[in-house]
Amino acid sequence: MAITPIIVALRRHKAGALLIGLQIALTLAIVCNALFIITTRIERIGRPTGIDEANLFKVSVQRGGLPSDGEAAKARLDADVRTDLAAIRALPDVADAYVTNTLPLANSNWTGWLGQTPDGDKVGPSTAFFLGDEHTLATLGLHLVEGRNFRPEEVLPHSLRDRVAPAQLIISKALAQKLYPDGDAIGKTVYVGPSAPPTRIIGVVDRLQSSTVQAWAESFAWQTSIVPARFSFTYRTYAIRARPGRLDAAMKAVPDALYAVDPQRVIPEDDGVLSFAGIRARAYRADRGMAILMGAVCVILLTVTAAGVVGLSSFWVGQRRRQIGIRRALGATRRNILNYFLAENALITVGGVLVGALMAFAINAWLMVQFELARLSVNYVLAGIVALIVLGQASAFAPALRASHIPPVEATRS
Amino acid sequence: MLKMTHLSKVYRTEVVETYALRDFNIDVNEGEFVAVTGPSGSGKTTFLTIAGLLETFTGGTYHLDGVEVSKLDDNARSRIRNEKIGFIFQAFNLIPDLNVFDNVEVPLRYRGMKAAERKQRIMESLERVGLASRAKHYPAELSGGQQQRVAIARALAGSPRLLLADEPTGNLDTQMARGVMELLEEIHREGATIVMVTHDPELAARAQRNVHVIDGQVVDLAEDPRFHAQVQAGRVNI
């Protein structure tokens, strides 16, 4: 297949070729970046939290009509929590449970930082706090890699306004490495903020994601701490592990049991009882929405581009019926004609994707500055180039095939 | 060189069959210059398109250079068109997107000829028709006569065994027509076999032999009453 005469002929049809080439370039640039964003979002959505998510759910309760401030109120609420937990753990479909302020991905971060000196001059790494007790590791299915679990006597009642200043702390491995890159964290003393009492690290869990997935907390998403505290407040969340295969039954039984203990409470209908799968879906709703939107943009762009190629190729075939007849009369086979139109399309497409590749990196550079997006991998651009060449050839194939069936006698028709 | 025996071409629709050629017989020898004449609609051009393998026929046999062509597939017909036949059309049929050089090159490229040989043949052909200096011009930049000369150069470049010309001077003024005709005669003198369809009795008279077609059949003018009827009706020039 001789390319030079095709290029010469294309020069005589600049407008159509340039327009479709530009469309291909824009499509490549946008689709590469969109696919990159989609992949980034999907990877984000698929990150493991570090907990065993199957058979896990939460029940959030609001107890109205009780005072929440003061030690007496806290003692009363703590008693309620203990009663609730006893009722929940007694259910046959429940494996374990504890009360907490929040769960991974639940979008309610308690954050602070851990200093290594009591004066607070030296600010340590940021961390997200989870309140928990000796049942937390089992309920969440966390893997303790060093140290030990909390003892029941170490777990104290904790109200909303209490300062987080525990005597012991279990931290994530990511936080331990941040605090002590060279050594063992177990037994070390840290300080939760300035002028805080010393806190001893007693355990390290393999991985535990923080509560929020928002961008501001991304830098310390895996630097988490579990505080030995029973969250004794009017609003609280019970984290519950159902026995294997009994999730639905447990999700129904727990609210019934809680209402039986104390009917003067509210469990919100929409998100009061939520499986962890539901919590995960809510946390990443925006990411999933963005991925779907970007996917839709890709599909629309690719469809429009394919339609453009089909339209232009069909137009050119219609416009050149006589010319095709002449070529056939001069000895071109059907395959020669088919190859001519496919090669013509390939030339336009290759021109378009080369420009598009540069545009893809330019758009990515702009997104990096404006939205802190990561650098676009060259693999996306290479994959996009291949995809658009295949799309272009597939779109041009039907018109090219029609052209190849134009009979040589067309040369004699006026 | 070209032999059609009892050849027919029928165009069929759901309700009617139209015979463009019926019991058509012709035998053109190698080196002959034959003019095919006849009134409009008589089947001259249909004959030429079948002779040039641009169209298939319905019945009969057609031997071209000793090969029965009805049994050939599309690729084989393309190869014969490319290697053995040169076409000269009334409307020149140059490709407007290509310059003179590239137009003449088209059939040579389909033959898979090497670039150096292509270039040599193209320039020889263009020199023969007196247009070597116009190799980089586009068809739109040439006169009708020059365009037809380019078409002749294109037809000659592949050294065909048979040259088929369909009203080669039909779109040209008298002076240009004369030049083209002289070129065809010169090509014939060099040994080419030429079959030319024409309305023009003056051009036909310059061929070695005239074949007359009326109602899709080759006729002997002296004996065919249809010819005399057409003469009386003023549809045939003598």
Interface residues (C-beta under 8 A of the other chain):
Chain A: A2 P5 V8 A9 R12 H13 R322 Q323 I326 R327 R328 A329 L330 G331 A332 T333 R334 R335 N336 P407 P408 V409 A411 T412 S414
Chain B: T45 L48 T49 G52 L53 L54 E55 D74 N75 S78 R79 R81 N82 E83 F87 F89 A91 N93 I95 P96 D97 L98 N99 D102 E105 V106 P107 R109 Y110 R111 R154 G158 D166
